[in-house]
Amino acid sequence: MNSNLDRIDGVMVWVPVPVPTAAQKEAVVRVVLTYLRVCSRVTPGQVAQIQGLSGQDWRAQAGYQERWIGPFKVGWADGDGLNIAGRDRVGMNVSWPAVQSRCTFSTPTAPWL
């Protein structure tokens, strides 16, 4: 049995607009960093690199962009290249090795069972 199957090893965050404001990009990055700080082991240097993405012009980059920052596979899009439920969205997707994750899925138990 693979004990890593219950571990959270990624997060996708988006805002429901095709063109982001600076505040929306910053919010997306902040949510991603919150997950990384809680669920993984992110260094200050990695945080700085991920934060730096919010200052870039995502519209100048065509489509979905992706790069590795340490053990984190980071992808982002400006509303062209990240399709959520049939619509283009502004967002970020980050994944990390499950074996390093401190977060797990849990199955709630019903008190009446």
Number of C-alpha atoms within 10 A of each C-alpha: 4 5 8 14 12 14 18 21 23 20 15 15 17 25 17 14 15 17 18 21 11 12 10 18 25 17 17 21 23 17 15 22 19 11 17 24 13 12 20 23 14 17 12 9 11 16 16 10 13 18 18 12 16 19 11 12 12 22 15 8 13 12 15 18 15 14 11 12 15 13 14 20 15 22 17 29 26 26 25 20 17 23 15 13 7 7 13 20 24 28 31 25 20 22 17 21 15 19 13 15 19 15 16 14 9 8 7 6 7 6 5 4 4
